[in-house]
Amino acid sequence: MATVERHTEISADFLHHAENMFRAGDLLQASEKAWGAAAHCLKSIAERRGWSHGSHGALSIIVLRLADESDDPRRVRNLYRSVGMLHTNFYEDWLSEKSVEWGIDDAKELIERLTRIG
């Protein structure tokens, strides 16, 4: 199992890859890397707090718990939903280029907000 530090490192790496893949025109990989960045950020916080984080369902519970600790719970929940669409896009290939770009921006904001709560 990855450590807090490893999940944090993976999150940063994936976000960097998402931006590079987007610039290269690979919207599917950009989508999945942005989702992965957010997921690993959540896993890092969960690991630090001793929370279960082994499934998509667990990640949803984690983000709801963290949203309640934030200064804008609705924004955190909406950002998570947006980033979740990127994960779906990896399999369905239905989002426009602009939607993927916005989703990556949402992933960045979500990670920043979660890191402050963390």
Beta strands, then each sheet from edge to edge (+ up, - down):
end
